Amino acid sequence: MNSTFTCKEDDDTTYRKTVHLHPSNCLDQKPEWVIYNEFVLISRNFIRTVTDIKGEW
């Protein structure tokens, strides 16, 4: 699964990067929130070693 997370302008006019889950991930559905260990730029921005979490944590 390859999911895209969109870029958003925050209230203080900073931006967040758009990233994709690396194709080697083992998540079976698109998570709402994640913690990741690696940010990799190959053909586009990927995150690897990803764990999905609950936003209210």
Stockholm file with secondary structure:
# STOCKHOLM 1.0

chainA/1-57         MNSTFTCKEDDDTTYRKTVHLHPSNCLDQKPEWVIYNEFVLISRNFIRTVTDIKGEW
#=GR chainA/1-57 SS CCCEECCCBCTTSCBCCCEEECTTCCCSSCCSEEEEEEEEESSSEEEEEEEEECTTC
#=GC SS_cons        CCCEECCCBCTTSCBCCCEEECTTCCCSSCCSEEEEEEEEESSSEEEEEEEEECTTC
//
